[in-house]
Amino acid sequence: MKISILTLQYGLLGPSQKVTLQYDSTAPYILQAYAKPVVVTSGNAVDLFVETDDKTFCKYDEITDAWDSMAYLFPGFEQIKNLSKSHKATLTLPGGIKKQNFSYFVVCENGARDLSNSSMIKFSVDFTLKGYFTVLWPNDIHLNQKEVTLHAELSKYTSWCKYTFGNETDIPFEDVSGEGLIFEKELTNLKDGEYQYIIKCKVGPEILQDELSFVIDTSAPIINSIEDGNKTCFPEDPVHVAVEVNDSSTPFSYSYQLKNSKGIVIASGNVSSSPFDIKMENLTIGDKHSIEVSVTDGLGNVGAIKKSDGFLVFSSNDTKNCDDKQVPKMNYTEDSSSCKALKVNIKCQDNSKCKVDQAGWAYTSSECKSGNYSTPFQFNKTSYLCYFIADEAGNTNAGTVPFTVEDKDGDKILDIGSCDKCLDTLAGASVDITGCTDKDNKDNKPDEDKDKLPDSFEILYNSDNCLLDKNKADSDGNKILDGQEDYDKDGMTNYEEYLDSTDPCSADEKDTDGDGILDKDDKCKKTPASEIKNVIKTKSDKNYGCAPSEITSVGTTPSVEDEKKPGEEVFPWGWVFIIFGLLMIGGGIGHLYYYQQQRRKAPSKTGRAFFIEEKPKAAAKQGFNLGEKFKLFERRTTEKLKKKEERSQVFEAFGGEEKHIPHVEKILAKEGVSPIKKVAQIFQKYTENKEEIQPALSSKEKDVFEQLVDLSERHGQVKNIPEKQAKDIFKKLDKIVKTRHKGKKK
């Protein structure tokens, strides 16, 4: 439906405008909601996808599917015009994860404000191989001290750990273990308040991040008010006392004394929560009584004694003072001093003695149920508080009160006052107490020339050979902003170097594998994270920076990945053809090996199994590589074949005629067959015998063969690879083979 609208201004009609209106009486439906990847083993993010049958915007939350209380928004939520049937959000994973399952509710809303069904997205995280924090201290606790030592322990060797807190960025920890596993940083002269640090540590090539949060509270709690009513006409009934305390630490313990107007103590005691009841005895009719309370917080800080304004005692027969038909009211106070939760205290207000008999809270009003409670309530999402109150005359009241608590980016730093200074943080990202990430804090530093590099960073590294003028966005005048330059040609822009706290003028500081040895000195720049703790640390050693699995009998074996040129694709097909090249050099070894293995599958007539005599342990000590193992295999097999006729009776037990398999080079020499088909045939022969070959391989060779299996699974069929790519790889393979032959001639 289209409507033309005319505007009237100063008595004149303006031009007509067409507005398109849509009528939609049906609620949207979520067709599918899923995460990708379903199992996260590396990185720090996962993508969430939602498909709906109608144009919508969507929310997600790990706790509730109540629309008003859901914390996280899919992109496009703020713009009504951006309604879509397809939604994608990137969720940054929280730190400190070892192995964990995650689930998130998803709900969508269309333009007519109709809500969809609730769906669930599930995924799991397994960082046991990547590395993780095993201990972070102090975390989520309150401390009664001014000095704190931050403590981090990790599951794998760690190059370094640093923290960020507001403008303090990349402050290093000390490796107190000397083994890259335990790090500490001492903090002194801390003031009372909330603290939340971003902790990041480099484990291999990965940067792990997490939050470390605590509260310093050395101050005594302060009692704001004591509610005990104005009067009582039933002195035999307990008096209901509600104490409101201003303090960051909970729980509290309360000590009280009930006194008459002469100061005589009538009752006393200790309780562990508020509100509480005091049994009244020996009260004097017509006298005014009061309650004195002192509070001790959970850290042992003791507050000053505070006295209530008191209540008068009347006889129940006193109709003048005890005829109460007024409905009691429920009052509440909000405490927004914390950036992590809104604290709410409630109390009953009436002329006579009354109390909040029951109270409770929920994310929706329909789910809110009253029951036993203690104060204060603490809300970190929009919530509903329900209550039932009654006075001593039997007058009652009940209701539900909404409390709007905003945290639009879901970083758990509330949008209260000046708490969250970065309102669009990605979901799940580690933030400090200001709600800002490590990158946000770095971007917020003074930057006079607006080139994304802080003035302090440019002053630190500015030199004649590395121009970084804090007053010039393009210091060298080449029409490229300083932040976008890559002065040291290491593949990282100056801005990325700043975020990573490395020198933008020198590539020497780079440590690709995170083993604590700079690439300029590291003989093995791609050491696996699982072996970093075993690398050689002796600088004079020819294998400096290498793990045992990277070292052969002839010295260091650099990985193919180390030698590749920028833009050149080496893995995984490079490994495939290197293996096939070695098979070619062997000259038919694949056929001979298969020939013998077919005869190992059944016992001989004499009850003995025939097998090829290998000594894998001795071979491993000699440091044979894959090609040498095949040569050794060929030599021994040839000697065995000379006795074929003598063993003919033994082979008869294996069931039938020999299954002939073409030699590898014969497959490659076939004319009229595409390179991809040749590769597929060779790959098939290899995979058929994987279980027989694997036991004789070293751990590194096993990794290569496992990669081949993974390769076939990912591509479905080897023949699906473009023929042009296969021809290019054959050229590279031919070069590798020739190089190996030249090396052997020398």
C-alpha positions, 0 to 999 in steps of 0.5 A, a space after each residue: 500500500 502506498 500513501 502520498 503525504 503532503 506537508 504544510 509549512 507557512 500556509 504552503 503545500 510542499 511536494 508529495 512524498 510516497 510512503 510504502 506501508 506493509 501489513 503483517 499479522 503473522 509472527 516470523 519463524 526462525 528456519 535455522 540457527 547455527 554456529 560455524 565452526 561447530 567445534 572451535 579449536 583455534 582462534 578466538 571467534 565463532 560466527 553465528 547465523 540465523 535464517 528467518 522466513 520474514 525480514 527481521 532483526 535478531 538478538 541472542 543471549 546465553 541466559 534468557 530468551 526474554 526479548 527485553 533482557 537479551 544482551 547481544 544484537 545481530 548487526 542491523 538491529 538499530 536500523 529498521 530499514 536493515 531488516 533481513 532474512 539472513 543474519 550473521 554475528 561474530 562472537 568473540 570467545 571469552 578467555 580462560 577456556 579449556 574445553 567447554 560447550 556453549 549455547 545461545 538463545 536466538 529470538 527475532 522480531 519483524 517490522 510489526 514487532 511480532 516476535 519469532 519462536 525461540 531457537 538455540 545455537 550450540 557449539 563447543 570449544 576445545 583449546 587443549 591443543 592451542 593452550 589456555 589459562 589454567 589459573 588467573 588470580 585474583 578473579 571475581 573476588 573482593 579484597 581488603 588490601 592495597 597491594 595485589 599480585 596478579 598471577 597467571 598460569 598457562 598450560 603451554 610455554 608462553 613467550 610473554 604476558 601483558 596487561 591493559 588497564 585504561 591508559 596503561 597498555 601492554 604492561 609486562 608480567 614477570 616470568 617467575 617460573 623461568 619456563 614460560 608457564 607462570 607469570 606475575 605482576 605486583 600492583 601497589 597503592 590501589 584505591 578502593 573500587 572495581 578493577 578489571 584488567 585485560 590479560 593477554 599472553 602469547 602461546 605459540 603464534 596465538 594471543 590468548 586474552 582474558 579478563 581478571 576482575 576484582 574489587 578493593 574494599 578497605 572501607 567500613 560499610 555505611 548504613 543508609 537507613 533502618 526501617 522498623 515502622 512508625 508504630 505497633 499495636 501488637 507488641 507481642 508480634 516480632 518487629 520487622 527490620 530492613 537495613 540498607 547498607 552502602 558498601 561494595 562487599 557482600 554478604 553482611 552480618 548484622 548486630 542489633 540491640 532493641 532499646 526503650 526510651 531509657 536506653 535499656 536493652 530489651 533484646 539483642 542478637 546477630 543475624 546474617 541477612 536483611 530483612 530480619 525479625 526481632 522478637 519483642 518482649 517487655 515492651 512498655 505501652 506508650 513508650 518509644 523504642 528504637 533499634 541500633 544496628 552495626 554491620 560487618 561486611 564480608 571482608 571483616 570491615 566493621 561499620 559504625 552503629 546507627 540508630 533507627 528513628 524508633 516506633 511507638 507501642 500502643 495497645 491493640 484496644 487503642 482504636 484511636 491509634 490502631 484503626 489502620 485501613 491504609 494499604 502499605 506501599 513498597 519503596 525501593 532505592 537504586 544504587 548505581 555505584 557499580 559498573 557491573 550491577 544495579 543494586 536495588 534495596 526494597 522496604 515496606 512503608 506504612 504508618 504501622 509496622 509492616 514488612 515486605 513478606 515475599 519478593 523475587 525477580 525474573 527477566 520477564 514479568 510473567 515468570 516473576 514469582 515472590 518468595 524468601 529473599 535478601 537484599 540488595 537485589 543485583 541486576 545486570 540485565 533488564 529485570 522485573 522485581 515482584 513483591 508481596 507486602 503486608 502490615 500488622 493490621 492485615 492490609 496487603 499489597 502486591 505488584 511488579 516493578 521493571 528495572 531497565 538495565 542497559 548493556 547494549 554491547 553485552 560486555 558486562 559493563 553497564 551503560 550507566 553514567 560514564 561506566 561504559 566508554 566503548 558502547 559497540 564492543 564485539 560480543 565476547 571481547 575482553 574488556 577492562 573496567 571502562 568497557 573498552 578492549 585493548 585495541 580501543 584503549 590504544 586507539 583512544 590515546 592522544 593522536 595529534 595528526 590522526 594517523 592512528 599512531 599515538 603521539 607517544 608511539 611516534 616519538 618513541 620510534 621516530 628517526 631519520 630512517 623511520 620517519 614518524 612525525 607526531 604532527 604529520 599524518 604522512 611523515 615521508 610525503 609519499 601520500 600514504 598515512 604513517 599508520 598504513 606504512 610498512 617501514 620494515 617490510 615485515 607484512 605488518 602495517 605500522 598501526 598493526 605493529 603498534 597494536 602488537 607492541 613491536 618495532 615498526 622500523 625493524 623486522 628483527 623483533 618478529 617471533 612467528 612461532 612464539 618460542 621466545 627466539 626472534 625470527 632473525 636468530 630462530 633456525 625453526 621459525 614455525 615450531 608447533 606450539 605443543 613442542 615450544 617448551 622443548 626448543 633448543 635455547 643455546 644460541 651457539 647451537 646450529 639448531 637454535 630455536 628448533 624442537 627435537 622433531 624438527 632436527 634430523 641426523 644431518 641438522 635442521 630441516 626447515 619446513 616447506 612453509 618457511 621457504 615459501 615465497 609470498 603468495 606462493 601456495 605450498 601446503 597442502 599440494 606441495 606436500 602431496 607431490 613431494 611424497 609422490 616424487 619420493 615414490 618415483 625415486 624409489 622406482 616401483 617400491 609401492 608395487 613391491 611393498 604392496 606385493 609383499 603385504 598381500 602375503 602377510 595377511 594369513 599364516 603359512 602352512 607351517 603356522 608361521 607368518 611371513 614378514 619382511 625383517 625391518 628394524 625401525 628402531 635402528 633406522 630411527 637412530 640413523 635419522 633416515 628420511 622417508 626416501 631412505 626408508 623406501 630405499 632400504 625397503 627396496 633393497 631388502 625386498 629385492 633379496 627376498 624376491 630372489 627366493 620366490 620359487 623356494 617360498 612358493 608353497 608358503 605363498 599358496 596359503 595366502 589365497 590365490 594369484 598375485 594381484 598385480 599393481 602397476 609401478 608408480 612411474 608407469 602410472 605417471 608415464 601413461 599417455 592420454 591420461 590427465 595429470 589429475 587422473 594420474 594423481 588420483 590413481 597414485 593417491 588411491 594406491 597409497 591410501 589403500 595401504 596407509 595402515 601398513 605404512 604408518 607404523 614405520 614412519 617417524 612422528 613428522 612423517 606421520 603428520 604428513 600422511 595424516 594431512 594427505 588423508 585430511 586433504 582427500 576428505 576436504 576435496 572429496 576427490 583428488 581429480 576435482 583439482 583444476 588441471 592447470 594447477 596440477 600441471 604447475 605442481 608437476 613442474 615444481 615436482 620435477 624441479 624438486 626431483 632433479 635437485 635431489 638427484 644433484 644432491 646425491 651425485 655430490 
